[in-house]
Amino acid sequence: MKKSLSLIFLLAVAISATAQQKVLVAYFSFTNNTKAYAEKIATMTGGDLYEIVPQVAYGDENNKYYDESTRAYQEQRNTGGEQRPEIFATLTNAEQYNIIFLGSPIWYGKSPRVILTFLDTYGFAGKTVVPFVTSASTGISQVNEELPSAYPCIHWIEGKRLNGMSDSDLQTWVQGIMQTTTALQDVSAETPTAKGVYTLSGLPLSSADNLPAGVYLINGQKQIIK
């Protein structure tokens, strides 16, 4: 019975996403951990799955954490490695997507630099991008800070570290993202200039004064209040 209910949920979310949004689940995976979550998210959203592939593959030696001779260390620590490693740019019609779930491992606290190459290549200005990461122990805080700072023209939703997350919790998170994004688009559709202040769930607020910490839609622009 539980399996049937789970399948019904997945189909419902996928149908809803297809009807309202065009979703891309793009990921770079080194040990296939990120790939496994990316595949689940693509199933849950009905989105297109796309692997970000570097033109020069990362060898197993990059598993040696804090080995200063490895490519990953040099790129992430900016000690001589390429800050924008080349990728195979095979994604077509990137502009068709409304929501991009963007997955990767965490290397030295940050997204692998191929993620930056991917964002440089396709832009996604005005699109909604949601990071998700895998890591044995490192949190996602630096990713959530670096990417919005480097690409301010993208509408960012705070990402999550997915290690150990159950399928049901992953479903709940994904469904919340889809509902939030739909609510924002509904606000924009009803009031083209989106004048005023709204929560990310589309709830109108009386004023932008004294807002608690969070993310809001203020006069058509997403703003982070700290």
N, C-alpha and C positions, 0 to 999 in steps of 0.2 A: 504493500500500500504506500509506504514511504517513497519507494522508487517511482511509483506512478505520480504521486503528488509532486515530486521533484522534477519529473519530466514535464508535467503540466506547467510548472513554474517557469522552467527554462524556455518552453515554447511560447508562453505568454509574454515573457520579457523580450524574446527575440522578435516576435511579431510586432510588439509595440515599438521596439527600437527601429525596425525596418520601416514601419509606417511613418514615424516622426523624425528619425535621425538617420544619417548615414555614418556608420561607425567603422573606424579603422583600429585594429589592435596591432601595433608595431612593436617589435621587440628585438633586442640583441641579447643572446644567451651564450654564455661561455661553457657552462657545465650542464646545460639543459634544465636547470631548475626554473629559470625565468620562462623558458619555452613552455613548460608544463602549465604554469599559471596563465600565460598568454592564450593558450589553446582553450582553457576553461572560460576565460573572459569572452573570447570570440564566440563560443557556443552560447553563452548566456545572453549576449547582446545581439547575436545574429550578424556580427561585424565581420569585416574582411581581415584575415590574418596575414601579416607581412613580416618577414624576417629581415632585419638590418644586417647585411653581410659586409664585413670589411674586405677590401680588395686583397689585403695581406692578412691571413688568418693569424690569430694569437696562438702561439704554441703552448704546450703543457707547462713549460718553464715559468709561465706567468702565474702559476699556482703558488710559487714560492713567494709568499707575502713578505714585504719589506726587503726583498733582494733588489738592491739598487741597480743591478745590471739588467733587469728585465724591462721589456718594452712597456708593460703596464705601469710599472713604478715610474719610469721616466716620463711617460705621457701625463699621468695623473699628478705628479709632483713638479711637472714643468722643468725637468732637469736635462732636456735634450730630446725628448721624444716628440712626435708630431702632436700638435694640439688639435688638429682636425684630420685624423687618419681618413684616407679615402675609402669610400664605400661603393658598392655596386648600386647605382641609382636606377633601379628597375621599377619603382612605383609609378604607375600611370594614373592620370587624372586625380592628383592629390587634392585638388581644389574641391572635389565632390564631397569630401568628408566634413561632417559637422563636429564630431567628437573623435578625438584620438587618444586611446589608451596607449601609453608609452612605457614599455617595460625594459628593465636591464638589471644586472647585478649592481652592487655598490662596490666601487674600487677606491680604496683610500678615502672613504667618506663621500665620494662624489659619483656622478654618472660617468661611465666610460666615455672617452672623448668622441667615440663614433656616434654617440647620441647627439652631440653638438653638431657633428657633420650632417647628420640626418635632418636636424632642425634648420641648419643653414641652407641645405639643399632644397627643402620643400616649403619653408617659410611658415605656413599655417597662421598667418596674420588674421586675427579676428575669430579664429577657431577655438574650440575648447579642448585643452590637452590635460590629461590626467596621468601623472607618473605612477608607476608601481614598480617596486624593486624587490629583489631577493638578496639576503645577506644573513650569514650565520649569527652575527651579533650587532653589526653597525646599524644605527637608526637612519631614517630618511631625511632628517632635518636639514642637512646641507644641500640635498637635492631640491627640497622644497624652497630653499632660499636662492640657490644659484640659478636655476632654470628661469624662474620669473624675472630675476634681475637681468639676466643675459638676453631674454626674449620678451620684452614688455608688451609687444603688440599681440601676444597670444593671451587668451583668457585661460588662466591656470586654475585648476581645482587641486587643492592640497592632496598629495599622493599618499600611498600607504606602503609599508613593508609587509609582504604577504607570507613570509615564512611561518609555518605552523598554523595558518588560518584554515579553518574548516571550510568545506564546500558551502555549507549553509551560511556561514558568516561572510564568505566571499560573495554569495548571491545577494545578501542583504546590502553589502557595500556597493556592488555594481548597480543594483536596483535604485539605491539612493542617488547615485551619480546621474543615472538616466532621468529620474524624476526631477532632480534639481535643474538639470540642463533644459529640460522641457519647460519647466516653470519660468526660467529666465527668458526663453524664446517667446513664451506666451505673453509675458509682460511687454516685451519689445513689440510683439504683433499688435497688442491692444493699444499701446501708446508708442508710436514710432520713435519719438525722441526719448522715451522712457524718463520723462522728467519726474523728479522726486526721489525718494529713498525706498528701497525694497530689500528684503532679505533674499538669500539665494533660493528660498522656497517660493518666492513671488509675493510674500506678504508685504503690503505697503506700510511704511512707517511715517510718522508725522514730521520727523526732523532728523537731520544728520548730527545734531548736537548730542554730546555725551553718550555716544553709542558704545556698547561694550565691545571688547576685542572680537574680531570676526571679519568675514568677507561680505560686502554689501554691493548692490547695484545702485550707484548714486548718479543721477542725471545721465543715465545711459552708459556709465563707465563702471567697471568692476573695481572696487577699492578695498584694500586690506586695512583694517583698523587694528592697531596694536595697543 
